[in-house]
Amino acid sequence: MASATSKSYFWKGFRDGSPFVFVAIPFGTLFGVFATEAGLNIVQTMAFSATVFAGAAQFTALQLLQDNTPTIIILISALAVNLRVAMYSASLTPYLGAAPLWQRACAAYLIVDQSYACSVVRFEKEPDMSVPQRMAYFVGSVTPITPLWLIATYLGAVLGTQIPDSWALDFALPITFLSMIGPMMRTLAHVVAALVAIVVALLTVGVPFNLGLLIAGAAGMIAGAQAELQLDRKKT
């Protein structure tokens, strides 16, 4: 009975994660194209996507590589962009932390924006889910995205510059994050963090090596934390 229930949650996750394929495909294709333009061959491009498996960090590193940015800045920037995944992991630990080690290791690899966004919303809505059910849902939410991300990357790398600019594949990056951020704006602290990050990002657009994004991210997190503290003090 437990396995059947976990299976049903896997398919719930699959259904919830499926809409993201409409952005994962152009997003992955665009990365393949950019990687080819940056001088990577197909094997290097596929290894990049399969090992890093983090679109935003991959794009950040590629852009900086094309700008001849020092290696240390590329590494710091990519790690900083991916720091959000560490926060995702911490947020999911209360729900998945009791799972077997091998399952947690697989989940750590599969944590992306989409799987986190789907899972945390579901886990909060259904707090009585068992750990196997939660893990099944989490894996299900990323299952439709993972193979298509790799396939799309390969197609982008093979086709390269043959894809016309009129297809406007670069729309996928902002659309992906907007579709995930919207449902997460559930408290005033979330809204404050987002607004501060946006304003600071615009003010620091001229900072070299795209470091303005890191400054904006830090400012947004600080502002959101302070707003949450202030709200808690008012409640007490």
Buried (B, 14 or more C-beta within 10 A) or exposed (E): EEEEBBEBBBEBBBEBBBEBBBBBBBBBBBBBBBBBEBEBEBEBBBEBBEEEBBBBBBBBBBBBBEEEBEEEBBEBBBBBBBBBBEEBBEBBEEBBEBBEEEBBEBBEEBBBBBBBBBBBBBBEEEEEBEBBBBBBBBBBBBBBBBEBBBBBBBBBBEEBEEBEEEEEBBEBBEBBBEBBEEEEEEEEBBEBBBEBBEBBBEEBEEBEBBBBBBBBBBBBBEBBEBBBEEEEEEEE
